[in-house]
Amino acid sequence: MGLSSYLQHRRDCQRKQDERASKIASLGQAYLSPLSPQERTILGKPIQELVQDVHKQVTSPVDILRAYGKVTIKAHEKTNCATEILFPEAEEWAKNEINLKGPLAGIPVSLKDSIQVKGFDISVGFSGNTGKPYAEDGPMVKLLKDAGAVPFVKTNLPTTLLSFESTNDVWGRCTNPHNRNYSPGGSTGGESALLAFGGSRIGIGSDVAGSVRVPAHFSGCYSIRCSTGRWPKMGMNTSMPGQEAIPSVFSPMARTLNDLTYFTRSLIQMQPWKYDYTVHPLEWRENLEKEYKEKKTLRVGVMRTDGVVDPSPACARALDDVAKALAAEGHEVYDVNPPSPYEALYLASQLLLSDGGATMMSFFRTGEWNDPGAAQMVFYMNLPRPIKYVYYLWVKYVKRDSIWAGLLRDWHPKTAHEYWQLAGKREAFKNKFFNWWNDEAKMDVMITVPNATPAVPHDGMHDAVSSCGYTFLFNLLDYSAGIIPVTHVNAARDQLPASFNFKALNGVAKGAYKHYNATKMAGLPVGVQVVGRRLEEEKVLAIMERIEAALDKQNGRYKLLEVD
């Protein structure tokens, strides 16, 4: 610790950034020259068409890789989305290791920095993890290569993996491709920035409180949070190894919904349980996918608010657009009020940091930057209990804010006894939600916002750290939940009403709304979340397609950023 630790931290950060810059500079014209007409044609094709071209030997995997590599370099220059550049190695893998008869033959796949690739570090943004390249691929990368995919770049994230931003000392700050003053999301923010920009069509991230869904919402791409056991999780690194109270799940992200569905189906059809013991031997259920693609009338519940932070005008408008488009198609669309999402936020947050943040903080070196939201959580966690209790009383009885006070009161490391009690309450809540869905809501799916606001400005998580209930709820429940980008913030239509009273908000809502400004946010993406129950990925993806088709007929689908 101390000065030597700090100096080593700075040296390691500089070394990794120099390595990245040097590798980019050495790529040559194959990756640094302008896009050719042939490459633009490649970039415009859905992945199943590219796979067919590779199978027929019409298109070379290396040509596909170089086309996406060129756009990745542009995306990185604009957003700082890339960590490890794998292009030269990927060309060798494409020639010698990749199964070019697989369902993903020749498709470049970008990976969150936390995924194990042979010959490279898994820094997760911590300098202490650098200089430790792995000797072999993890299960996810082995599976991808056997399916024919080509891992080609790793992407940026926050050190703690507990933020809707993506910044760290090792790789720097990742920015939103729509507006560099805003976050692309987190913790899989580098991935969403790259996908939205067009530097990749398929990526893999992880989600413990919304970390593939919020980035898709902030940056304007597609994702689905898979249930635990549907997707590999070994061969990864994290800031909280051993944390299983709210399991982190690795899940796919994509530039288009068509690609997301094709990729998810293809990976599960590769029988990932043969690569990773944590995966359930559950085949892709084509009958379930077909049922919900063809079902004449869908029952869609709309959760307008979580009762903690009402959605901002931009997010409420996107949700309403989807509800109206579905209703216009003849589907049954109705508002629902599920069992307390606030209770879920309380339980999930207490369980996720039941160790008081000690595990994630153990990876920091002296002077290493921490995400301001994560730092806030640790600060409150470490306040002496008498001081915290006085603060709780002041918030609850003087400020009359029972929402914020309730989250603060028990914000301390848990004993084993306290942890077991919380785990029991978690299971009781899941059962309550299950019965509510069956007996009262009777939905095929539920739709809601992914977050109360669009993207936060940089360092905005200092204030908005607790405003994560719209995604965190479904981590606690372990439900399948997808994101569709729907619209963009409109400076005129999405202003706060004149009646809006910031002072009347609870502490969580104040943190979220502190940064809501429709004028400054104009042009940022806004998405909608589509929720099924546990292990219902086929149903959720099928209904996401139905929703996008309905939007096509009513308002027009979301317009992706064009590739430069």
C-alpha positions in Angstrom: 0.0 0.0 0.0 1.0 3.6 0.1 3.2 5.4 -2.4 4.7 2.3 -4.0 1.2 0.9 -4.6 0.1 4.1 -6.2 3.2 4.4 -8.4 2.8 0.8 -9.5 -0.9 1.5 -10.3 0.1 4.4 -12.5 2.8 2.4 -14.3 0.4 -0.5 -15.0 -2.3 1.9 -16.3 0.1 3.6 -18.6 1.5 0.3 -19.8 -1.9 -1.0 -20.8 -2.9 2.2 -22.6 0.4 2.3 -24.4 -0.1 -1.4 -25.4 -3.5 -0.6 -26.8 -2.3 2.5 -28.7 0.7 0.7 -30.1 -1.5 -2.2 -31.3 -3.9 0.1 -33.0 -1.1 2.0 -34.7 0.5 -1.3 -36.0 -2.7 -2.6 -37.6 -1.9 -1.1 -41.0 -4.2 -0.2 -43.9 -6.2 -3.4 -43.5 -7.9 -1.8 -40.6 -7.1 1.9 -40.8 -8.0 2.7 -44.5 -11.5 3.9 -45.5 -14.3 1.4 -45.9 -14.6 -0.1 -49.4 -18.0 -0.6 -51.1 -17.6 -4.4 -50.5 -17.1 -3.7 -46.8 -20.1 -1.5 -46.6 -22.2 -4.3 -48.1 -20.9 -6.7 -45.4 -21.8 -4.2 -42.7 -25.3 -4.0 -44.0 -26.1 -7.7 -43.8 -27.8 -9.5 -40.9 -25.6 -12.1 -39.4 -27.5 -15.1 -40.8 -26.8 -13.8 -44.3 -23.2 -13.4 -43.5 -23.1 -17.0 -42.1 -24.6 -18.3 -45.4 -22.0 -16.3 -47.4 -19.2 -17.9 -45.3 -20.7 -21.4 -45.6 -20.8 -20.9 -49.4 -17.3 -19.4 -49.4 -18.6 -16.3 -51.0 -17.2 -14.1 -48.2 -14.1 -14.6 -46.2 -14.3 -14.4 -42.4 -11.1 -12.2 -42.5 -12.9 -9.8 -44.8 -15.9 -9.6 -42.4 -13.5 -9.1 -39.5 -11.6 -6.3 -41.2 -14.8 -4.5 -42.1 -16.0 -4.5 -38.5 -12.5 -3.8 -37.3 -12.3 -0.6 -39.2 -15.6 0.7 -37.7 -14.5 -0.5 -34.3 -11.4 1.7 -34.5 -13.6 4.7 -35.5 -16.0 3.9 -32.6 -13.1 3.7 -30.2 -11.7 7.1 -31.4 -15.0 8.6 -30.6 -16.1 6.8 -27.4 -13.0 5.0 -25.9 -15.1 1.8 -26.0 -12.3 -0.8 -26.6 -9.9 -2.3 -24.1 -8.0 -5.2 -25.6 -7.6 -5.2 -29.4 -7.6 -8.8 -30.7 -7.6 -8.3 -34.4 -4.3 -9.9 -35.4 -5.0 -12.9 -33.2 -8.6 -13.1 -34.5 -7.3 -13.4 -38.0 -5.2 -16.4 -37.0 -8.1 -17.9 -35.1 -10.4 -17.5 -38.1 -7.8 -19.4 -40.2 -6.9 -22.1 -37.7 -9.4 -22.5 -34.9 -12.8 -21.4 -35.9 -15.4 -23.9 -37.0 -16.4 -22.3 -40.3 -19.4 -24.8 -40.7 -21.0 -23.5 -37.4 -24.2 -21.5 -37.1 -22.1 -18.3 -36.4 -19.4 -19.0 -39.1 -17.2 -15.9 -39.5 -19.2 -13.6 -37.3 -17.1 -11.1 -35.3 -18.2 -11.0 -31.6 -17.2 -8.3 -29.2 -16.7 -9.2 -25.5 -17.0 -7.3 -22.3 -13.5 -7.0 -20.7 -14.4 -9.5 -18.0 -14.5 -12.5 -20.4 -11.5 -14.9 -20.5 -9.6 -15.0 -23.8 -6.3 -16.8 -24.1 -3.3 -14.6 -24.2 -5.0 -11.6 -22.7 -5.7 -10.1 -19.2 -9.1 -9.8 -17.6 -8.4 -6.5 -15.9 -12.0 -5.6 -15.2 -10.6 -2.1 -15.0 -8.3 -2.8 -12.0 -4.6 -2.2 -12.5 -3.8 -5.1 -10.2 -5.3 -7.5 -12.6 -3.1 -6.5 -15.5 0.0 -8.3 -16.7 -1.6 -11.7 -16.0 -2.7 -13.1 -19.4 -4.7 -16.3 -19.4 -3.3 -19.4 -20.8 -6.5 -20.7 -22.4 -9.9 -19.6 -23.5 -12.8 -19.7 -21.0 -15.9 -21.8 -21.8 -17.7 -18.9 -23.4 -14.9 -18.2 -25.9 -14.5 -22.0 -26.6 -18.2 -22.2 -27.3 -18.1 -19.1 -29.6 -15.2 -20.5 -31.6 -16.9 -23.9 -32.0 -20.0 -22.1 -33.2 -17.9 -20.3 -35.8 -17.8 -16.9 -34.2 -14.6 -14.8 -34.1 -13.9 -12.9 -30.8 -12.2 -9.7 -32.0 -12.3 -7.0 -29.3 -12.9 -6.5 -25.6 -14.8 -3.5 -24.3 -14.9 -1.0 -21.5 -16.6 -1.2 -18.1 -16.5 0.3 -14.6 -14.1 -1.1 -12.0 -16.7 -2.3 -9.6 -19.2 -3.5 -12.3 -21.8 -1.7 -10.1 -22.5 1.4 -12.1 -24.5 2.6 -15.1 -21.3 4.3 -16.2 -18.1 2.7 -17.7 -14.9 4.4 -16.5 -11.7 3.2 -14.8 -8.1 4.2 -14.5 -6.7 1.4 -16.7 -8.7 2.2 -19.8 -10.2 5.6 -19.2 -13.8 6.9 -19.6 -16.2 5.5 -22.2 -18.7 8.0 -23.7 -22.1 7.7 -25.3 -21.9 7.6 -29.2 -24.9 10.0 -29.4 -23.5 12.6 -27.0 -20.0 12.5 -25.5 -21.1 14.3 -22.4 -23.2 11.3 -21.3 -22.6 7.8 -20.2 -23.1 4.9 -22.6 -24.4 2.9 -19.6 -22.8 0.3 -17.5 -21.4 -2.0 -16.5 -21.4 -3.2 -20.2 -21.1 0.3 -21.5 -18.2 -0.2 -23.9 -20.2 -2.9 -25.5 -23.3 -0.8 -26.0 -21.3 2.1 -27.4 -19.6 -0.1 -29.9 -22.8 -1.8 -31.0 -24.7 1.4 -31.3 -21.9 3.0 -33.4 -21.9 0.0 -35.7 -18.5 -1.5 -34.9 -20.0 -4.8 -33.9 -23.3 -6.6 -34.5 -23.1 -9.0 -31.6 -21.6 -8.6 -28.2 -21.7 -10.3 -24.8 -22.0 -8.6 -21.4 -23.1 -9.4 -17.9 -26.0 -8.2 -15.8 -26.4 -8.1 -12.0 -28.6 -5.0 -11.6 -29.3 -4.0 -15.2 -25.8 -4.1 -16.8 -26.8 -5.2 -20.3 -30.2 -3.6 -20.2 -29.4 -0.1 -19.1 -26.5 0.2 -21.6 -28.9 -0.8 -24.4 -31.4 1.8 -23.2 -28.7 4.5 -22.8 -26.9 3.9 -26.1 -29.6 2.6 -28.5 -29.1 -1.1 -29.1 -30.8 -4.4 -28.1 -30.2 -6.9 -25.3 -31.8 -9.6 -23.3 -31.0 -10.5 -19.7 -31.1 -14.3 -19.7 -32.1 -16.2 -16.6 -29.4 -17.9 -14.6 -28.5 -21.3 -16.0 -29.4 -20.4 -19.6 -26.0 -18.9 -20.5 -22.4 -19.8 -19.6 -20.8 -17.9 -16.6 -17.5 -19.6 -16.0 -14.3 -18.2 -17.4 -15.2 -14.7 -16.4 -13.7 -12.3 -13.9 -15.7 -10.0 -11.6 -15.3 -7.4 -8.8 -17.2 -9.6 -6.4 -16.2 -13.3 -6.8 -18.4 -15.5 -4.7 -21.4 -13.1 -4.6 -24.3 -15.4 -5.5 -27.2 -13.7 -3.6 -28.1 -11.8 -6.7 -26.2 -13.8 -9.4 -24.6 -12.0 -12.3 -25.6 -13.5 -15.6 -23.7 -13.2 -18.9 -26.1 -12.3 -21.7 -26.1 -11.2 -25.4 -26.4 -7.7 -26.9 -26.9 -6.8 -30.5 -27.2 -4.0 -33.0 -30.5 -5.3 -34.3 -33.3 -7.5 -32.9 -33.0 -9.9 -35.7 -29.3 -10.5 -34.8 -30.1 -10.8 -31.1 -32.6 -13.5 -31.7 -30.5 -15.4 -34.2 -27.4 -15.3 -32.0 -29.2 -16.3 -28.8 -30.9 -19.2 -30.6 -27.7 -20.3 -32.2 -25.7 -20.3 -28.9 -28.3 -22.3 -27.0 -28.6 -24.8 -29.9 -24.8 -25.4 -29.4 -25.7 -27.0 -26.1 -23.7 -24.7 -23.8 -24.2 -27.1 -20.9 -21.5 -29.2 -22.5 -19.0 -26.3 -21.9 -20.1 -25.0 -18.5 -21.5 -27.0 -15.6 -23.6 -24.0 -14.5 -25.8 -24.2 -17.6 -29.1 -26.0 -17.5 -29.5 -28.7 -20.2 -32.4 -26.9 -21.7 -32.8 -27.0 -25.4 -34.0 -24.0 -27.5 -37.8 -24.4 -27.5 -38.8 -23.6 -31.1 -42.4 -24.5 -30.2 -42.5 -21.7 -27.6 -40.9 -19.2 -29.9 -43.4 -20.1 -32.6 -46.4 -20.0 -30.2 -45.7 -16.3 -29.3 -44.8 -15.3 -32.8 -48.2 -16.5 -34.0 -50.5 -16.0 -31.0 -53.3 -13.8 -32.2 -53.9 -11.8 -29.1 -51.2 -11.1 -26.6 -51.9 -10.1 -23.0 -49.5 -7.3 -22.1 -49.3 -5.8 -18.7 -47.9 -2.2 -18.4 -46.0 -1.3 -15.2 -46.1 2.5 -15.4 -44.1 3.1 -12.2 -42.1 1.2 -9.6 -43.5 3.5 -6.9 -40.0 4.8 -6.1 -39.1 6.9 -9.1 -41.7 7.8 -11.7 -40.4 7.6 -15.2 -39.3 10.9 -16.8 -41.4 12.3 -19.7 -39.1 10.8 -22.3 -39.2 7.3 -20.9 -42.9 7.5 -20.1 -43.6 8.5 -23.7 -41.6 5.6 -25.1 -43.5 3.2 -22.9 -46.8 4.7 -23.9 -45.9 4.5 -27.6 -45.3 0.8 -27.3 -48.5 0.2 -25.3 -50.5 2.2 -27.9 -48.9 0.4 -30.9 -49.8 -3.0 -29.3 -53.3 -2.0 -28.6 -53.8 -0.7 -32.1 -52.8 -4.2 -33.3 -55.7 -5.7 -31.2 -53.7 -7.0 -28.3 -55.0 -6.8 -24.7 -52.9 -4.0 -23.0 -53.6 -3.0 -19.5 -51.9 -1.4 -16.5 -50.6 -3.6 -13.7 -49.4 -2.9 -10.2 -47.1 -5.7 -9.1 -46.0 -6.6 -5.5 -43.9 -3.8 -4.1 -40.9 -3.1 -6.4 -39.6 -1.0 -3.5 -39.4 -4.2 -1.4 -37.4 -5.8 -4.2 -35.0 -2.8 -4.4 -34.4 -3.0 -0.6 -33.8 -6.8 -0.6 -31.7 -6.8 -3.8 -29.4 -4.0 -2.7 -29.0 -5.4 0.8 -28.1 -8.8 -0.5 -25.8 -7.7 -3.3 -23.6 -5.8 -0.9 -24.1 -8.0 2.1 -20.3 -8.1 2.7 -20.3 -4.3 3.0 -18.4 -3.9 -0.2 -15.3 -5.4 1.3 -14.7 -7.9 -1.6 -14.8 -5.3 -4.4 -12.8 -2.8 -2.4 -10.0 -5.3 -1.8 -9.0 -5.0 -5.5 -8.3 -1.3 -5.3 -4.7 0.0 -5.1 -3.8 3.2 -3.4 -5.2 6.2 -5.3 -7.1 4.1 -7.8 -10.3 5.9 -9.0 -13.6 4.5 -8.0 -17.0 5.1 -9.7 -18.8 7.9 -7.8 -21.9 5.8 -7.3 -20.1 2.8 -5.9 -18.0 5.1 -3.7 -21.3 6.6 -2.3 -22.5 3.1 -1.4 -19.3 2.3 0.3 -19.3 5.6 2.1 -22.8 5.0 3.6 -21.9 1.4 4.4 -18.9 2.5 6.4 -20.5 5.3 8.4 -20.5 4.5 12.2 -23.9 3.0 13.0 -24.8 5.7 15.6 -24.2 8.4 13.0 -26.1 6.5 10.4 -29.0 5.9 12.7 -29.3 9.6 13.5 -29.2 10.4 9.8 -31.9 7.8 9.2 -34.1 9.4 11.9 -33.5 12.9 10.3 -34.4 11.6 6.8 -37.5 9.7 8.0 -39.0 12.1 10.5 -37.7 15.5 9.6 -37.5 15.2 5.8 -40.5 12.7 5.9 -38.8 10.5 3.3 -39.6 6.9 4.2 -38.3 5.6 0.8 -34.8 6.8 1.2 -34.7 6.3 5.0 -35.8 2.6 4.5 -32.9 2.0 2.2 -30.4 3.6 4.6 -31.5 2.1 7.9 -30.0 -1.4 7.4 -27.1 -0.3 5.1 -24.3 -2.1 6.8 -22.4 -5.4 6.4 -24.5 -8.4 7.3 -23.9 -11.3 9.7 -24.5 -14.8 8.4 -27.8 -14.7 10.4 -28.9 -11.5 8.8 -27.9 -12.7 5.4 -30.0 -15.9 5.8 -33.0 -13.9 6.8 -32.7 -11.7 3.8 -32.4 -14.7 1.5 -35.5 -16.1 3.0 -37.4 -12.8 2.4 -36.0 -12.9 -1.2 -37.6 -16.3 -1.8 -40.9 -15.2 -0.2 -41.0 -12.2 -2.5 -40.3 -14.3 -5.6 -43.2 -16.6 -4.6 -45.5 -13.6 -4.1 -44.6 -12.2 -7.5 -45.1 -15.7 -9.1 -48.6 -16.0 -7.6 -49.5 -12.4 -8.6 -48.5 -13.0 -12.2 -50.5 -16.3 -12.3 -53.6 -15.3 -10.4 -54.0 -11.5 -10.9 -52.0 -10.1 -13.8 -52.4 -13.2 -16.1 -50.0 -11.7 -18.6 -47.9 -13.1 -21.4 -45.4 -10.4 -20.8 -45.0 -7.2 -18.9 -43.6 -4.0 -20.4 -42.0 -1.2 -18.4 -39.2 1.4 -18.7 -35.6 0.2 -18.3 -34.7 3.2 -16.2 -36.5 6.3 -14.9 -34.4 8.6 -17.2 -32.3 8.4 -20.4 -28.5 8.3 -20.1 -26.9 10.1 -17.1 -24.1 12.7 -17.6 -20.6 11.6 -16.6 -20.3 11.1 -12.8 -24.1 11.3 -12.6 -24.2 8.0 -10.7 -23.0 9.9 -7.6 -26.6 11.0 -7.3 -28.5 8.4 -9.3 -26.8 5.2 -7.8 -30.0 4.0 -6.1 -32.3 4.6 -9.1 -32.0 1.1 -10.6 -35.2 -0.5 -9.5 -36.7 -1.0 -13.0 -33.9 -3.5 -13.9 -32.8 -4.7 -10.4 -36.3 -6.0 -9.7 -35.9 -8.7 -12.4 -32.4 -9.7 -11.3 -34.0 -10.5 -7.9 -36.7 -12.4 -9.6 -34.3 -14.0 -12.1 -36.7 -13.2 -15.0 -35.9 -13.0 -18.7 -36.0 -9.3 -19.8 -35.2 -7.7 -23.1 -34.6 -4.1 -24.3 -35.9 -2.5 -27.5 -34.8 1.0 -28.4 -37.9 2.9 -29.3 -37.3 6.6 -29.7 -35.0 9.6 -28.9 -35.3 12.4 -26.4 -37.2 15.3 -27.9 -36.4 18.7 -26.5 -39.9 20.0 -27.0 -42.0 17.0 -26.1 -40.1 15.6 -23.2 -39.8 18.7 -20.9 -40.8 18.3 -17.3 -44.3 19.7 -16.7 -44.7 23.1 -15.0 -46.3 21.3 -12.1 -43.2 19.2 -11.4 -42.0 19.7 -7.8 -38.4 18.5 -7.3 -38.5 19.2 -3.6 -41.4 16.8 -3.1 -39.4 13.9 -4.4 -38.0 11.1 -2.3 -34.2 10.8 -2.0 -33.9 8.2 -4.7 -36.0 10.1 -7.2 -34.1 13.3 -6.5 -30.9 11.6 -7.4 -32.4 10.5 -10.7 -34.1 13.7 -11.6 -31.2 15.9 -10.7 -29.7 15.3 -14.1 -32.9 15.1 -16.2 -32.8 17.9 -18.8 -34.7 17.2 -22.1 -32.9 20.1 -23.8 -29.4 18.8 -23.0 -30.5 15.2 -23.5 -32.1 15.8 -26.9 -31.2 13.0 -29.3 -30.3 10.4 -26.7 -31.9 7.0 -27.1 -34.9 5.8 -25.1 -35.9 2.1 -24.8 -38.6 -0.1 -23.4 -38.1 -3.3 -21.3 -40.0 -6.5 -22.2 -40.3 -8.9 -19.3 -41.1 -12.6 -19.2 -40.7 -15.0 -16.4 -37.8 -17.3 -15.5 -36.2 -19.1 -18.5 -38.6 -17.6 -21.0 -36.0 -16.2 -23.4 -37.8 -17.7 -26.5 -41.1 -16.0 -25.5 -39.5 -12.7 -24.7 -37.6 -12.5 -28.0 -40.7 -13.5 -30.0 -42.8 -10.8 -28.4 -40.0 -8.3 -28.8 -40.3 -9.0 -32.6 -44.1 -8.5 -32.4 -43.6 -5.2 -30.6 -41.1 -3.9 -33.2 -43.5 -5.0 -36.0 -46.3 -3.0 -34.2 -44.1 0.0 -33.9 -43.3 -0.2 -37.6 -47.0 0.1 -38.4 -47.7 2.8 -36.0 -44.8 5.2 -35.3 -41.9 3.7 -37.2 -39.1 1.7 -35.5 -36.0 3.2 -33.9 -33.4 4.6 -36.2 -30.0 3.3 -35.6 -26.9 5.4 -35.9 -25.5 5.2 -39.4 -22.1 3.7 -39.9 -19.7 6.5 -41.0 
